[in-house]
Amino acid sequence: MLVARSSVMRRGAARRVVGGVVVGLAVAGLAACSGVQGSSPTPSWFADREPLSPCGSVTSAPGSDGALPADALACLAAGAHDGAELTVGSYITEGDLIVSYYRVGPGIDGIEVITDATRDAFGPREWRLDRCPDATSVTDLGTCAPAG
């Protein structure tokens, strides 16, 4: 009887170990598919950027037209003299989130666009800084060029 009980206990423990491994692999697979695993760390030039007055944060729903609220656009336009920043999250077709930071103010010619595409599993997974000197608004950036 003792042998049978020990054998049953070992089989139960083995099932828990195998089950735990399967769950662990499933979680790791989901993290890899979400684009989070392997993301680039936040660059110091972004983390240490000059703080500007916030115009809020807007995230468009997947499949939406991506139109930005008028008050957010007005805030950014009004901040051109003293400085302002608007954060916009957009979902790509595959469902990954890309976050852009639109900045205006003293020392910025037009609009500065910082893009965090580190969660885009189908793209370069990088941070990018572009300067758009011909921009008239977030919806009309004109010609932009990578900084530095």
PyMOL commands that place a pseudoatom at each C-alpha (Angstrom):
pseudoatom trace, name=CA, resn=MET, resi=1, chain=A, elem=C, hetatm=0, pos=[0.000, 0.000, 0.000]
pseudoatom trace, name=CA, resn=LEU, resi=2, chain=A, elem=C, hetatm=0, pos=[2.817, 2.380, 0.806]
pseudoatom trace, name=CA, resn=VAL, resi=3, chain=A, elem=C, hetatm=0, pos=[4.413, 1.746, -2.605]
pseudoatom trace, name=CA, resn=ALA, resi=4, chain=A, elem=C, hetatm=0, pos=[1.155, 2.502, -4.444]
pseudoatom trace, name=CA, resn=ARG, resi=5, chain=A, elem=C, hetatm=0, pos=[0.623, 5.721, -2.522]
pseudoatom trace, name=CA, resn=SER, resi=6, chain=A, elem=C, hetatm=0, pos=[4.185, 6.867, -3.217]
pseudoatom trace, name=CA, resn=SER, resi=7, chain=A, elem=C, hetatm=0, pos=[3.750, 6.062, -6.897]
pseudoatom trace, name=CA, resn=VAL, resi=8, chain=A, elem=C, hetatm=0, pos=[0.506, 8.067, -7.072]
pseudoatom trace, name=CA, resn=MET, resi=9, chain=A, elem=C, hetatm=0, pos=[2.135, 10.999, -5.300]
pseudoatom trace, name=CA, resn=ARG, resi=10, chain=A, elem=C, hetatm=0, pos=[5.051, 10.979, -7.743]
pseudoatom trace, name=CA, resn=ARG, resi=11, chain=A, elem=C, hetatm=0, pos=[2.684, 10.908, -10.732]
pseudoatom trace, name=CA, resn=GLY, resi=12, chain=A, elem=C, hetatm=0, pos=[0.715, 13.842, -9.265]
pseudoatom trace, name=CA, resn=ALA, resi=13, chain=A, elem=C, hetatm=0, pos=[3.911, 15.829, -8.687]
pseudoatom trace, name=CA, resn=ALA, resi=14, chain=A, elem=C, hetatm=0, pos=[5.068, 15.024, -12.224]
pseudoatom trace, name=CA, resn=ARG, resi=15, chain=A, elem=C, hetatm=0, pos=[1.754, 16.280, -13.626]
pseudoatom trace, name=CA, resn=ARG, resi=16, chain=A, elem=C, hetatm=0, pos=[2.105, 19.533, -11.664]
pseudoatom trace, name=CA, resn=VAL, resi=17, chain=A, elem=C, hetatm=0, pos=[5.664, 20.033, -12.961]
pseudoatom trace, name=CA, resn=VAL, resi=18, chain=A, elem=C, hetatm=0, pos=[4.654, 19.294, -16.565]
pseudoatom trace, name=CA, resn=GLY, resi=19, chain=A, elem=C, hetatm=0, pos=[1.581, 21.514, -16.194]
pseudoatom trace, name=CA, resn=GLY, resi=20, chain=A, elem=C, hetatm=0, pos=[3.707, 24.313, -14.751]
pseudoatom trace, name=CA, resn=VAL, resi=21, chain=A, elem=C, hetatm=0, pos=[6.159, 24.029, -17.634]
pseudoatom trace, name=CA, resn=VAL, resi=22, chain=A, elem=C, hetatm=0, pos=[3.316, 24.172, -20.188]
pseudoatom trace, name=CA, resn=VAL, resi=23, chain=A, elem=C, hetatm=0, pos=[1.797, 27.247, -18.497]
pseudoatom trace, name=CA, resn=GLY, resi=24, chain=A, elem=C, hetatm=0, pos=[5.239, 28.885, -18.286]
pseudoatom trace, name=CA, resn=LEU, resi=25, chain=A, elem=C, hetatm=0, pos=[5.882, 28.262, -21.983]
pseudoatom trace, name=CA, resn=ALA, resi=26, chain=A, elem=C, hetatm=0, pos=[2.443, 29.628, -22.908]
pseudoatom trace, name=CA, resn=VAL, resi=27, chain=A, elem=C, hetatm=0, pos=[3.060, 32.837, -20.933]
pseudoatom trace, name=CA, resn=ALA, resi=28, chain=A, elem=C, hetatm=0, pos=[6.502, 33.266, -22.519]
pseudoatom trace, name=CA, resn=GLY, resi=29, chain=A, elem=C, hetatm=0, pos=[4.974, 32.742, -25.971]
pseudoatom trace, name=CA, resn=LEU, resi=30, chain=A, elem=C, hetatm=0, pos=[2.302, 35.382, -25.353]
pseudoatom trace, name=CA, resn=ALA, resi=31, chain=A, elem=C, hetatm=0, pos=[4.914, 37.867, -24.158]
pseudoatom trace, name=CA, resn=ALA, resi=32, chain=A, elem=C, hetatm=0, pos=[6.970, 37.262, -27.303]
pseudoatom trace, name=CA, resn=CYS, resi=33, chain=A, elem=C, hetatm=0, pos=[3.912, 37.676, -29.538]
pseudoatom trace, name=CA, resn=SER, resi=34, chain=A, elem=C, hetatm=0, pos=[2.904, 40.905, -27.799]
pseudoatom trace, name=CA, resn=GLY, resi=35, chain=A, elem=C, hetatm=0, pos=[6.137, 42.566, -28.818]
pseudoatom trace, name=CA, resn=VAL, resi=36, chain=A, elem=C, hetatm=0, pos=[7.072, 43.451, -25.250]
pseudoatom trace, name=CA, resn=GLN, resi=37, chain=A, elem=C, hetatm=0, pos=[9.857, 40.934, -24.853]
pseudoatom trace, name=CA, resn=GLY, resi=38, chain=A, elem=C, hetatm=0, pos=[13.088, 42.199, -26.386]
pseudoatom trace, name=CA, resn=SER, resi=39, chain=A, elem=C, hetatm=0, pos=[11.964, 45.843, -26.384]
pseudoatom trace, name=CA, resn=SER, resi=40, chain=A, elem=C, hetatm=0, pos=[14.677, 48.490, -26.324]
pseudoatom trace, name=CA, resn=PRO, resi=41, chain=A, elem=C, hetatm=0, pos=[15.204, 50.299, -23.041]
pseudoatom trace, name=CA, resn=THR, resi=42, chain=A, elem=C, hetatm=0, pos=[14.139, 53.927, -22.805]
pseudoatom trace, name=CA, resn=PRO, resi=43, chain=A, elem=C, hetatm=0, pos=[16.993, 56.042, -24.198]
pseudoatom trace, name=CA, resn=SER, resi=44, chain=A, elem=C, hetatm=0, pos=[18.521, 58.687, -21.939]
pseudoatom trace, name=CA, resn=TRP, resi=45, chain=A, elem=C, hetatm=0, pos=[17.881, 61.451, -24.517]
pseudoatom trace, name=CA, resn=PHE, resi=46, chain=A, elem=C, hetatm=0, pos=[14.156, 60.760, -24.063]
pseudoatom trace, name=CA, resn=ALA, resi=47, chain=A, elem=C, hetatm=0, pos=[14.141, 60.271, -20.305]
pseudoatom trace, name=CA, resn=ASP, resi=48, chain=A, elem=C, hetatm=0, pos=[16.225, 63.427, -19.800]
pseudoatom trace, name=CA, resn=ARG, resi=49, chain=A, elem=C, hetatm=0, pos=[14.319, 65.641, -22.257]
pseudoatom trace, name=CA, resn=GLU, resi=50, chain=A, elem=C, hetatm=0, pos=[13.210, 69.087, -21.130]
pseudoatom trace, name=CA, resn=PRO, resi=51, chain=A, elem=C, hetatm=0, pos=[9.783, 68.857, -19.513]
pseudoatom trace, name=CA, resn=LEU, resi=52, chain=A, elem=C, hetatm=0, pos=[7.058, 70.786, -21.323]
pseudoatom trace, name=CA, resn=SER, resi=53, chain=A, elem=C, hetatm=0, pos=[3.477, 71.581, -20.360]
pseudoatom trace, name=CA, resn=PRO, resi=54, chain=A, elem=C, hetatm=0, pos=[1.413, 68.430, -20.913]
pseudoatom trace, name=CA, resn=CYS, resi=55, chain=A, elem=C, hetatm=0, pos=[-1.465, 68.425, -23.386]
pseudoatom trace, name=CA, resn=GLY, resi=56, chain=A, elem=C, hetatm=0, pos=[-2.570, 65.028, -22.189]
pseudoatom trace, name=CA, resn=SER, resi=57, chain=A, elem=C, hetatm=0, pos=[-2.408, 61.540, -23.542]
pseudoatom trace, name=CA, resn=VAL, resi=58, chain=A, elem=C, hetatm=0, pos=[-4.691, 60.143, -26.232]
pseudoatom trace, name=CA, resn=THR, resi=59, chain=A, elem=C, hetatm=0, pos=[-4.855, 56.531, -27.384]
pseudoatom trace, name=CA, resn=SER, resi=60, chain=A, elem=C, hetatm=0, pos=[-6.942, 55.637, -30.390]
pseudoatom trace, name=CA, resn=ALA, resi=61, chain=A, elem=C, hetatm=0, pos=[-8.897, 52.402, -30.304]
pseudoatom trace, name=CA, resn=PRO, resi=62, chain=A, elem=C, hetatm=0, pos=[-7.716, 49.657, -32.637]
pseudoatom trace, name=CA, resn=GLY, resi=63, chain=A, elem=C, hetatm=0, pos=[-9.373, 50.097, -36.028]
pseudoatom trace, name=CA, resn=SER, resi=64, chain=A, elem=C, hetatm=0, pos=[-10.370, 53.724, -35.406]
pseudoatom trace, name=CA, resn=ASP, resi=65, chain=A, elem=C, hetatm=0, pos=[-9.586, 56.580, -37.775]
pseudoatom trace, name=CA, resn=GLY, resi=66, chain=A, elem=C, hetatm=0, pos=[-7.038, 57.957, -35.297]
pseudoatom trace, name=CA, resn=ALA, resi=67, chain=A, elem=C, hetatm=0, pos=[-8.635, 61.427, -35.208]
pseudoatom trace, name=CA, resn=LEU, resi=68, chain=A, elem=C, hetatm=0, pos=[-7.317, 63.480, -32.302]
pseudoatom trace, name=CA, resn=PRO, resi=69, chain=A, elem=C, hetatm=0, pos=[-9.582, 65.505, -29.996]
pseudoatom trace, name=CA, resn=ALA, resi=70, chain=A, elem=C, hetatm=0, pos=[-9.806, 69.192, -30.889]
pseudoatom trace, name=CA, resn=ASP, resi=71, chain=A, elem=C, hetatm=0, pos=[-8.841, 70.259, -27.350]
pseudoatom trace, name=CA, resn=ALA, resi=72, chain=A, elem=C, hetatm=0, pos=[-5.599, 68.252, -27.508]
pseudoatom trace, name=CA, resn=LEU, resi=73, chain=A, elem=C, hetatm=0, pos=[-4.678, 69.839, -30.857]
pseudoatom trace, name=CA, resn=ALA, resi=74, chain=A, elem=C, hetatm=0, pos=[-5.601, 73.303, -29.535]
pseudoatom trace, name=CA, resn=CYS, resi=75, chain=A, elem=C, hetatm=0, pos=[-3.431, 72.764, -26.446]
pseudoatom trace, name=CA, resn=LEU, resi=76, chain=A, elem=C, hetatm=0, pos=[-0.427, 71.889, -28.586]
pseudoatom trace, name=CA, resn=ALA, resi=77, chain=A, elem=C, hetatm=0, pos=[-0.995, 74.882, -30.882]
pseudoatom trace, name=CA, resn=ALA, resi=78, chain=A, elem=C, hetatm=0, pos=[-1.336, 77.212, -27.878]
pseudoatom trace, name=CA, resn=GLY, resi=79, chain=A, elem=C, hetatm=0, pos=[1.877, 75.833, -26.381]
pseudoatom trace, name=CA, resn=ALA, resi=80, chain=A, elem=C, hetatm=0, pos=[4.084, 76.798, -29.335]
pseudoatom trace, name=CA, resn=HIS, resi=81, chain=A, elem=C, hetatm=0, pos=[5.431, 79.851, -27.485]
pseudoatom trace, name=CA, resn=ASP, resi=82, chain=A, elem=C, hetatm=0, pos=[6.025, 78.387, -23.991]
pseudoatom trace, name=CA, resn=GLY, resi=83, chain=A, elem=C, hetatm=0, pos=[6.311, 74.674, -24.846]
pseudoatom trace, name=CA, resn=ALA, resi=84, chain=A, elem=C, hetatm=0, pos=[3.860, 71.778, -24.837]
pseudoatom trace, name=CA, resn=GLU, resi=85, chain=A, elem=C, hetatm=0, pos=[3.815, 68.028, -25.386]
pseudoatom trace, name=CA, resn=LEU, resi=86, chain=A, elem=C, hetatm=0, pos=[1.008, 65.750, -26.557]
pseudoatom trace, name=CA, resn=THR, resi=87, chain=A, elem=C, hetatm=0, pos=[1.282, 61.958, -26.183]
pseudoatom trace, name=CA, resn=VAL, resi=88, chain=A, elem=C, hetatm=0, pos=[-0.553, 59.854, -28.769]
pseudoatom trace, name=CA, resn=GLY, resi=89, chain=A, elem=C, hetatm=0, pos=[-0.895, 56.068, -28.751]
pseudoatom trace, name=CA, resn=SER, resi=90, chain=A, elem=C, hetatm=0, pos=[-1.835, 54.310, -31.989]
pseudoatom trace, name=CA, resn=TYR, resi=91, chain=A, elem=C, hetatm=0, pos=[-2.435, 50.645, -32.679]
pseudoatom trace, name=CA, resn=ILE, resi=92, chain=A, elem=C, hetatm=0, pos=[-1.061, 49.182, -35.891]
pseudoatom trace, name=CA, resn=THR, resi=93, chain=A, elem=C, hetatm=0, pos=[-3.044, 46.661, -37.939]
pseudoatom trace, name=CA, resn=GLU, resi=94, chain=A, elem=C, hetatm=0, pos=[-1.452, 43.720, -36.114]
pseudoatom trace, name=CA, resn=GLY, resi=95, chain=A, elem=C, hetatm=0, pos=[-2.475, 45.173, -32.731]
pseudoatom trace, name=CA, resn=ASP, resi=96, chain=A, elem=C, hetatm=0, pos=[0.865, 46.493, -31.447]
pseudoatom trace, name=CA, resn=LEU, resi=97, chain=A, elem=C, hetatm=0, pos=[0.965, 49.909, -29.766]
pseudoatom trace, name=CA, resn=ILE, resi=98, chain=A, elem=C, hetatm=0, pos=[3.177, 52.730, -31.043]
pseudoatom trace, name=CA, resn=VAL, resi=99, chain=A, elem=C, hetatm=0, pos=[3.443, 55.855, -28.884]
pseudoatom trace, name=CA, resn=SER, resi=100, chain=A, elem=C, hetatm=0, pos=[4.362, 59.260, -30.322]
pseudoatom trace, name=CA, resn=TYR, resi=101, chain=A, elem=C, hetatm=0, pos=[5.229, 62.407, -28.391]
pseudoatom trace, name=CA, resn=TYR, resi=102, chain=A, elem=C, hetatm=0, pos=[4.562, 65.661, -30.265]
pseudoatom trace, name=CA, resn=ARG, resi=103, chain=A, elem=C, hetatm=0, pos=[6.547, 68.591, -28.864]
pseudoatom trace, name=CA, resn=VAL, resi=104, chain=A, elem=C, hetatm=0, pos=[6.488, 72.328, -29.611]
pseudoatom trace, name=CA, resn=GLY, resi=105, chain=A, elem=C, hetatm=0, pos=[8.121, 75.283, -27.953]
pseudoatom trace, name=CA, resn=PRO, resi=106, chain=A, elem=C, hetatm=0, pos=[11.222, 77.448, -27.654]
pseudoatom trace, name=CA, resn=GLY, resi=107, chain=A, elem=C, hetatm=0, pos=[14.174, 75.951, -29.466]
pseudoatom trace, name=CA, resn=ILE, resi=108, chain=A, elem=C, hetatm=0, pos=[11.940, 73.584, -31.456]
pseudoatom trace, name=CA, resn=ASP, resi=109, chain=A, elem=C, hetatm=0, pos=[11.549, 74.489, -35.122]
pseudoatom trace, name=CA, resn=GLY, resi=110, chain=A, elem=C, hetatm=0, pos=[8.039, 73.377, -36.089]
pseudoatom trace, name=CA, resn=ILE, resi=111, chain=A, elem=C, hetatm=0, pos=[7.135, 70.130, -34.324]
pseudoatom trace, name=CA, resn=GLU, resi=112, chain=A, elem=C, hetatm=0, pos=[9.445, 67.546, -32.830]
pseudoatom trace, name=CA, resn=VAL, resi=113, chain=A, elem=C, hetatm=0, pos=[8.144, 63.963, -32.967]
pseudoatom trace, name=CA, resn=ILE, resi=114, chain=A, elem=C, hetatm=0, pos=[9.513, 61.245, -30.690]
pseudoatom trace, name=CA, resn=THR, resi=115, chain=A, elem=C, hetatm=0, pos=[8.272, 57.779, -31.587]
pseudoatom trace, name=CA, resn=ASP, resi=116, chain=A, elem=C, hetatm=0, pos=[8.458, 54.721, -29.350]
pseudoatom trace, name=CA, resn=ALA, resi=117, chain=A, elem=C, hetatm=0, pos=[8.006, 51.727, -31.664]
pseudoatom trace, name=CA, resn=THR, resi=118, chain=A, elem=C, hetatm=0, pos=[9.651, 49.235, -29.291]
pseudoatom trace, name=CA, resn=ARG, resi=119, chain=A, elem=C, hetatm=0, pos=[6.402, 47.246, -28.938]
pseudoatom trace, name=CA, resn=ASP, resi=120, chain=A, elem=C, hetatm=0, pos=[5.944, 46.888, -32.703]
pseudoatom trace, name=CA, resn=ALA, resi=121, chain=A, elem=C, hetatm=0, pos=[6.805, 43.240, -33.340]
pseudoatom trace, name=CA, resn=PHE, resi=122, chain=A, elem=C, hetatm=0, pos=[6.607, 43.862, -37.099]
pseudoatom trace, name=CA, resn=GLY, resi=123, chain=A, elem=C, hetatm=0, pos=[8.788, 46.985, -37.201]
pseudoatom trace, name=CA, resn=PRO, resi=124, chain=A, elem=C, hetatm=0, pos=[12.261, 48.094, -36.183]
pseudoatom trace, name=CA, resn=ARG, resi=125, chain=A, elem=C, hetatm=0, pos=[11.489, 48.125, -32.403]
pseudoatom trace, name=CA, resn=GLU, resi=126, chain=A, elem=C, hetatm=0, pos=[13.273, 51.402, -31.869]
pseudoatom trace, name=CA, resn=TRP, resi=127, chain=A, elem=C, hetatm=0, pos=[12.992, 54.913, -30.514]
pseudoatom trace, name=CA, resn=ARG, resi=128, chain=A, elem=C, hetatm=0, pos=[13.147, 57.671, -33.102]
pseudoatom trace, name=CA, resn=LEU, resi=129, chain=A, elem=C, hetatm=0, pos=[13.412, 61.456, -32.996]
pseudoatom trace, name=CA, resn=ASP, resi=130, chain=A, elem=C, hetatm=0, pos=[12.237, 63.414, -36.034]
pseudoatom trace, name=CA, resn=ARG, resi=131, chain=A, elem=C, hetatm=0, pos=[12.127, 67.146, -36.583]
pseudoatom trace, name=CA, resn=CYS, resi=132, chain=A, elem=C, hetatm=0, pos=[9.383, 68.618, -38.739]
pseudoatom trace, name=CA, resn=PRO, resi=133, chain=A, elem=C, hetatm=0, pos=[10.259, 72.278, -39.396]
pseudoatom trace, name=CA, resn=ASP, resi=134, chain=A, elem=C, hetatm=0, pos=[7.447, 72.764, -41.953]
pseudoatom trace, name=CA, resn=ALA, resi=135, chain=A, elem=C, hetatm=0, pos=[4.721, 71.369, -39.687]
pseudoatom trace, name=CA, resn=THR, resi=136, chain=A, elem=C, hetatm=0, pos=[1.605, 73.445, -39.250]
pseudoatom trace, name=CA, resn=SER, resi=137, chain=A, elem=C, hetatm=0, pos=[-0.054, 70.916, -36.917]
pseudoatom trace, name=CA, resn=VAL, resi=138, chain=A, elem=C, hetatm=0, pos=[0.118, 67.301, -35.784]
pseudoatom trace, name=CA, resn=THR, resi=139, chain=A, elem=C, hetatm=0, pos=[-2.159, 66.425, -38.700]
pseudoatom trace, name=CA, resn=ASP, resi=140, chain=A, elem=C, hetatm=0, pos=[0.065, 68.292, -41.192]
pseudoatom trace, name=CA, resn=LEU, resi=141, chain=A, elem=C, hetatm=0, pos=[3.709, 67.592, -40.331]
pseudoatom trace, name=CA, resn=GLY, resi=142, chain=A, elem=C, hetatm=0, pos=[5.117, 68.537, -43.732]
pseudoatom trace, name=CA, resn=THR, resi=143, chain=A, elem=C, hetatm=0, pos=[8.591, 67.144, -44.352]
pseudoatom trace, name=CA, resn=CYS, resi=144, chain=A, elem=C, hetatm=0, pos=[10.280, 65.538, -41.346]
pseudoatom trace, name=CA, resn=ALA, resi=145, chain=A, elem=C, hetatm=0, pos=[13.861, 64.388, -40.981]
pseudoatom trace, name=CA, resn=PRO, resi=146, chain=A, elem=C, hetatm=0, pos=[15.610, 62.208, -38.402]
pseudoatom trace, name=CA, resn=ALA, resi=147, chain=A, elem=C, hetatm=0, pos=[17.464, 64.272, -35.801]
pseudoatom trace, name=CA, resn=GLY, resi=148, chain=A, elem=C, hetatm=0, pos=[21.204, 64.151, -35.416]
for i in range(1, 148): cmd.bond("trace and resi %d" % i, "trace and resi %d" % (i + 1))
show_as sticks, trace
zoom trace
